[in-house]
Amino acid sequence: MKHNLKMVVFDMAGTTVNEDNLVYKTLQKAINEAGFDFNLDQVLTEGAGKEKKQAIRSVLAVYANNTDEELIGQIFENFMEQLTTAYATADILPQNNALALFSALKQRNIYAVLDTGYDRATAQSIIDKLGWKEGTDFDALVTASDVSKNRPNPDMILFAMDKFGITNGSEVAKVGDSIIDIEEGQNAGCSLNIGITTGAHTAEQLLSAKPDAVINDLIDLLPLIN
């Protein structure tokens, strides 16, 4: 099925966008300001790739046995305020070879779609800062606020498939830097589920989700789909 690919769905932060784990460093700061003392590895292990309120929920449940929804909401509001400021001032760059890969996919008539655990406003602000244009540099953006269920549920990929009239998951590949990205693709029935080592999780962590491959650079995807 791999030669019949019609779409590749890419995660954003850590996969196609290089922001040096800014979102998870900000998330760690917001959580710890509520009286905790978690390190970045803990936040990445439990939070990477998830819708951000769910990321907070997971970190607190696993490491503090805390399920206080009011507290989770307060941390999330603090996080969103800090993230807006952080993204306004931070250097945000495309991951190595991101635009080259998007261009190569376009030449092969394969859609390049971005999906993310960010809400739409945050995701769009990142894309604007990069200077990317939907329909020119990439084909579509799907965010956590576009669907009712987030990763590892397949809803964002199914949303993208529906947008382009794709009915079979075997015609789709998923690429992401976290375990939950791989699980999302597997749950959507994607024929290729690829981990990449440029972001949240190590190669060893990614391999625990049994991806079809783990790559170190986006351009390494091309031999897998050719």
Phi, psi and omega per residue, in radians:
M1 nan -0.334 -2.960
K2 -1.089 -0.519 3.139
H3 -1.366 -0.081 3.114
N4 -1.807 0.345 -3.118
L5 -1.042 2.357 3.072
K6 -1.982 -0.304 -3.063
M7 -2.698 2.478 2.949
V8 -2.079 2.244 3.120
V9 -1.826 2.153 -3.091
F10 -1.964 2.364 2.893
D11 -1.129 2.856 3.119
M12 -1.658 -1.525 -3.016
A13 -1.026 2.181 3.127
G14 1.562 -0.283 -3.118
T15 -1.957 -1.079 3.098
T16 -1.845 -0.274 -3.123
V17 -2.096 2.267 3.124
N18 -1.761 1.801 3.111
E19 -2.202 0.349 3.005
D20 0.924 0.752 3.116
N21 1.006 0.488 -3.122
L22 -0.979 -0.725 -3.084
V23 -1.121 -0.698 -3.094
Y24 -1.388 -0.498 3.013
K25 -1.168 -0.674 3.096
T26 -1.205 -0.690 3.099
L27 -1.102 -0.774 3.095
Q28 -1.010 -0.784 -3.124
K29 -1.091 -0.789 -3.117
A30 -1.132 -0.711 3.116
I31 -1.134 -0.810 -3.083
N32 -1.196 -0.459 3.072
E33 -1.188 -0.268 3.079
A34 -1.564 0.161 3.026
G35 1.873 0.261 -3.136
F36 -1.902 3.074 -3.121
D37 -2.514 1.075 -3.125
F38 -1.613 2.544 3.062
N39 -1.575 2.956 -3.049
L40 -1.123 -0.642 3.130
D41 -1.053 -0.674 3.109
Q42 -1.128 -0.759 3.138
V43 -1.129 -0.712 3.128
L44 -1.176 -0.742 -3.083
T45 -1.057 -0.771 -3.061
E46 -1.690 -0.367 -3.016
G47 -1.849 -0.334 -2.982
A48 -1.040 2.263 3.049
G49 1.492 -0.216 -3.065
K50 -1.493 2.718 2.900
E51 -0.927 2.456 -2.828
K52 -1.227 -0.556 3.044
K53 -1.179 -0.654 3.076
Q54 -1.157 -0.602 3.090
A55 -1.072 -0.795 3.095
I56 -1.061 -0.795 -3.135
R57 -1.002 -0.771 -3.105
S58 -1.170 -0.782 -3.130
V59 -1.069 -0.814 -3.115
L60 -1.161 -0.699 -3.109
A61 -1.152 -0.765 -3.039
V62 -1.303 -0.769 -2.978
Y63 -1.741 -0.258 -3.114
A64 -2.292 0.033 -3.110
N65 0.888 0.706 -3.057
N66 -2.038 2.190 -3.131
T67 -2.182 0.488 -3.090
D68 -1.264 1.821 -3.065
E69 -1.157 -0.566 3.101
E70 -1.138 -0.751 3.097
L71 -1.116 -0.766 3.124
I72 -1.004 -0.758 3.113
G73 -1.099 -0.701 3.121
Q74 -1.144 -0.754 3.110
I75 -1.095 -0.731 -3.127
F76 -1.074 -0.764 3.128
E77 -1.091 -0.754 3.098
N78 -1.083 -0.763 3.128
F79 -1.040 -0.832 -3.095
M80 -1.104 -0.684 3.091
E81 -1.099 -0.794 -3.131
Q82 -1.190 -0.646 -3.111
L83 -1.161 -0.688 3.110
T84 -1.023 -0.769 3.117
T85 -1.166 -0.751 -3.103
A86 -1.095 -0.777 -3.120
Y87 -1.215 -0.485 3.131
A88 -1.188 -0.480 -3.039
T89 -1.909 -0.270 -3.016
A90 -1.437 2.744 2.965
D91 -1.413 2.097 3.104
I92 -2.113 2.181 -3.042
L93 -2.221 2.731 2.986
P94 -1.169 2.553 2.976
Q95 -1.113 2.696 -3.139
N96 -0.889 2.226 3.051
N97 1.214 0.232 -3.127
A98 -1.050 -0.929 -3.090
L99 -1.197 -0.582 3.085
A100 -1.105 -0.693 3.119
L101 -1.204 -0.769 3.105
F102 -0.992 -0.741 3.134
S103 -1.118 -0.734 3.128
A104 -1.118 -0.652 3.101
L105 -1.161 -0.711 3.135
K106 -1.049 -0.703 3.108
Q107 -1.088 -0.453 3.136
R108 -1.679 0.131 -3.121
N109 1.039 0.688 3.084
I110 -1.985 2.210 3.131
Y111 -1.211 2.446 3.012
A112 -1.902 1.999 -3.078
V113 -2.060 2.420 3.035
L114 -1.750 2.327 2.966
D115 -2.281 2.654 -2.937
T116 -2.723 2.646 3.018
G117 -1.390 -0.018 3.022
Y118 -1.293 2.757 2.911
D119 -1.298 2.913 -3.026
R120 -1.103 -0.724 -3.100
A121 -1.062 -0.762 3.136
T122 -1.162 -0.813 -3.128
A123 -1.051 -0.758 -3.122
Q124 -1.155 -0.611 3.116
S125 -1.126 -0.618 3.097
I126 -1.184 -0.810 -3.136
I127 -1.078 -0.709 3.110
D128 -1.098 -0.698 -3.133
K129 -1.162 -0.588 3.085
L130 -1.278 -0.365 -3.078
G131 1.426 0.281 3.107
W132 -1.411 2.582 3.129
K133 -2.120 2.193 3.059
E134 -1.119 2.330 -3.099
G135 1.594 -0.226 3.103
T136 -2.045 -1.070 -3.134
D137 -1.476 -0.593 3.073
F138 -2.506 2.981 -2.954
D139 -1.709 -0.522 -3.120
A140 -2.857 2.737 3.056
L141 -2.144 2.273 3.034
V142 -2.161 2.296 -3.069
T143 -2.142 2.977 -3.136
A144 -1.046 -0.485 -3.108
S145 -1.470 -0.011 3.121
D146 -1.592 -0.206 -3.037
V147 -2.333 2.831 -3.113
S148 -1.496 -0.488 -3.129
K149 -2.154 2.309 -3.097
N150 -1.816 3.093 -3.108
R151 -0.849 2.480 0.170
P152 -1.482 0.115 3.038
N153 -1.086 2.650 -3.024
P154 -1.520 0.164 -2.928
D155 -1.014 -0.680 -3.123
M156 -1.168 -0.680 3.093
I157 -1.189 -0.730 3.111
L158 -1.107 -0.640 3.071
F159 -1.049 -0.797 3.132
A160 -1.161 -0.715 3.104
M161 -1.042 -0.776 -3.137
D162 -1.090 -0.667 -3.141
K163 -1.035 -0.627 -3.079
F164 -1.874 0.214 3.046
G165 1.225 0.501 3.122
I166 -1.688 2.194 -3.041
T167 -1.898 -0.171 -3.055
N168 -2.113 2.089 3.139
G169 -1.053 -0.381 3.138
S170 -1.179 -0.197 3.106
E171 -1.662 0.207 -3.069
V172 -2.219 2.514 2.981
A173 -2.068 2.623 3.082
K174 -2.148 2.362 3.126
V175 -2.231 2.242 3.121
G176 -2.796 2.864 -3.035
D177 -1.728 0.134 -3.126
S178 -2.325 2.772 3.122
I179 -0.975 -0.715 -3.062
I180 -1.180 -0.461 3.020
D181 -1.107 -0.786 -3.128
I182 -1.123 -0.760 3.126
E183 -1.097 -0.666 3.101
E184 -1.041 -0.825 3.133
G185 -1.130 -0.717 3.107
Q186 -1.087 -0.727 -3.137
N187 -1.195 -0.403 3.088
A188 -1.525 -0.063 -3.132
G189 1.354 0.395 -3.135
C190 -1.113 2.499 -3.107
S191 -1.357 -0.407 3.080
L192 -2.273 2.207 3.068
N193 -2.186 1.923 -2.919
I194 -2.021 2.225 2.985
G195 -1.590 2.600 3.088
I196 -2.298 2.462 -2.948
T197 -1.609 0.288 -3.054
T198 -1.554 0.040 -3.024
G199 -2.388 -2.125 -2.880
A200 -1.213 -0.783 -2.966
H201 -1.949 2.594 3.117
T202 -1.308 2.925 3.089
A203 -1.009 -0.725 3.141
E204 -1.085 -0.772 3.112
Q205 -1.105 -0.761 -3.136
L206 -1.089 -0.716 -3.118
L207 -1.117 -0.424 3.127
S208 -1.130 -0.353 3.120
A209 -1.585 0.048 3.090
K210 1.013 0.961 3.051
P211 -1.241 2.936 3.063
D212 -1.293 -0.456 3.082
A213 -2.883 2.784 2.974
V214 -2.150 2.244 -3.114
I215 -2.057 2.845 -3.110
N216 -1.900 -0.173 -3.124
D217 -2.619 2.500 -3.088
L218 -0.986 -0.627 -3.071
I219 -1.153 -0.325 3.102
D220 -1.180 -0.167 3.081
L221 -1.203 -0.569 -2.993
L222 -1.015 -0.788 3.109
P223 -1.069 -0.457 -3.108
L224 -1.335 -0.426 -3.109
I225 -1.843 -0.197 -3.132
N226 -1.273 nan nan
